[in-house]
Amino acid sequence: YALTITEATMPKKEAPPPRPWTDDLEADLQRILTVGEECISAKELQSLILSKGRGTPDDGPRIRLYDGFEPSGRMHIAQGLLKSVNVNKCTADGTHSTFCFWVADWFALMNDKMGGDLQKIVIVGKYLIEVWKAAGMDLSNVEFRWASEEITDNAHIYWPIMLDVARRFNVTRIKKCCQIMGRLEGNLTAAQVLYPLMQCTDVFFLKADICQLGVDQRKVNMLAREYCDAAKKKYKPVILSHHMLYGLKKGQEKMSKSDPDSAIFMEDTVEDVRRKITKAYCPTAEEGGAAGEEEKITAESGDAGKESMHLTEDTLKNPILDYVQHIVMSPPGATFTCATSTSAAPEGHTYDKYEAVKEDFLAGNITPDQLKEGLIESLNTLLQPVRDHFTNDETAKGLLEQVREFKREAAPVASGDEAPKVFRLDLVKEGVVQPNSHLVMAPLPNSTPTMQSAADILTKLKAADADTPKVLLLRDWTALVNNALDADAKLIPAYHAILLSTLRALDIHLHGEDSAIMKNVTIVLQSEAILKDPSNYWISVINAGRHFQLDTVMGGMKDADCVGKVIGRLMMIGDVLGVNPKSIALEMENDGDVNISNAMANMNLGGDDSATSPSTQSVEATLIEEFYSVKLSHPSLQSILPLPTITHNTCSPNLALQQPRESIAHKQEIDEYFLTDDPKVNGKSKMKKAFCEPGNIDFCPPIALLTYFGGLDSGSSGSGSGAGKGVTISRSPENGGDVTYTSKSQVEADFESGALHPGDLKGCISTIMVEVLTKTSEAIKKDGSAAKGVKALKAWEKKMSKQKKK
């Protein structure tokens, strides 16, 4: 007989045995751990070394470490010598690792370093690389990634990651990261919440396994680990935070590039080193009061996060000892020599352990002057190869001369006649939109696109003159950062497909084929527009953020709200600058709920079917007006980028079927018509349940819908182009027989007097709504993307409903 061996009965393939932990791997682990004042976590680092480190295939994945620097012109000794030592420890021969430097030239450009000249910034970056080479950094396992190239060439990858990071955290959490900007939480610009989001993005864009930055960056690096939890990423980056050197002056928790005497810089001469170290603070015992008072003054001046610059307790805070430990004696096998009161040798005593130096100093065996003299000799010995390199190497010498020339060049003094440089996306120049257009922004996507939202869009488009070019912006990236539809990459375009197909169908129904508005509207997908010139777009967004205080952009937001909403508001300024429209139609403020239309948010029960005028304009409108008025106020800019006329949508018909609910949480499906409603199921059933109190014309949904969709004359721009054509309501002879109305006021008069019965009114508008929904339904079926979109949104809605019940 034949024996058939099925897959189920076959022996399972055994997993390969785990790699043994060897002495060499342990040496790699311990060496890398010496780099950090803290490692989160050593166990994860061990697993990383085991999976990617020494002994793994040469063509396999390597351990990737990362740090970033902005080419701003000067390099202090920690960035030069300490970084070189740390990189060499992390990439020692056989470790199978790569250290990636993120050269933040794009950020230097944004911060107007070197006069905003990117070519000069790149030269400074190359100069700094030469400094590292001369300082002894082994570059064989080092790569330099230039942000200006990487972010621009891979904008379609980088920015969606940033938006995804932003949508997963609230304002409170991001504020905690803003120590990297050196500011207290209550003194932040809106841009300062963008920077930690971008730094977190860098980690994942560069595919870093280890974040090897300073302790001052710890909070944003921890944000990257938290993002992994939120995004359900299996492997978190290891955080290896190196020590932050004290400033040379009393009370300076860290060095400062703006204070040349607070640190030794890699370009310092022998005389500079002697002068700075001789004058440096060098206590022999703890001095509690004065330092505490200095920290208090610093905090009051707005410099933040001093308490977390160092993770190990140090009550002495002696910068000279700090330099001895972390600069002179940091390399493996390094020694420190200085004169002591107990050594008769003229060359002094040589120490091979830092603890012995500190012990002798505190015991008085080494005086402050002796310690300083030893440090001066050691630092000049370490810096001399750098000086020699820039004297003897022609490439390095040329770079240094260029950098010095940049410094000598006087910064141009801005005169009142000179217009400031404006970075922006220019969609007119790109040929995407016409000049002097009227801009309308589609609402952020949701799972139940409403008839009201379509009416709002058509009303806003109709607000412009017939000859004015019109633009409808589909804000897909703003939707992503606001977590609309869970930022699902398939659902957001699904919503837009449904919206566009039904908009066109409703437009033809309301205005006729020849007078349809949508045929002359340019549809712009935000992400595609941004990718035409992503660098200038995002610089414009960040510059807007730098102008405004965070509290101003937040408006009525709470710190517990998603920080993505802040980013979205800044992006709107970038969008407006990109389109450069003559006018914009915006919704009035509705607390940011994407599911509340303008008309419903301002429901008027005073006898008019359109919303009342907003008592206050939206936060977005205020931001746009202020940015233009302050940042673009120069006469030459006003002719190029004039402030667009901003109108709020106060003319949309109110298409609600029920009176306002107490909150959005209480909304029901019968409250309004959806663009995806089945005409046979929902056309009549929703109208049957609609609020229609006899004689009440203050709020009567059937009259409002009859006016809008039936083409009655309402005296408002919210009606279709067929306004006044007449609608006949069928009635039995005993109820007065059929009656034709041409205006809303006629219907209201009969309804208020009782001459028109609610049943007859509802019967008429039910027929019209079945006709309208039939047209939108047919439009969706003809559009393959829209048809699939309806199924996708309904499936998502069902999924969300099940989750709520759990």
Beta strands, then each sheet from edge to edge (+ up, - down):
strand 1: 38-40
strand 2: 63-69
strand 3: 97-103
strand 4: 142-146
strand 5: 210-211
strand 6: 238-241
strand 7: 336-338
strand 8: 349-351
strand 9: 438-441
strand 10: 470-474
strand 11: 521-525
strand 12: 583-586
strand 13: 645-648
strand 14: 727-729
strand 15: 739-741
sheet 1: 1+ 6- 5- 2- 3- 4-
sheet 2: 7+ 8-
sheet 3: 11+ 10+ 9+ 12+ 13+
sheet 4: 14+ 15-
end
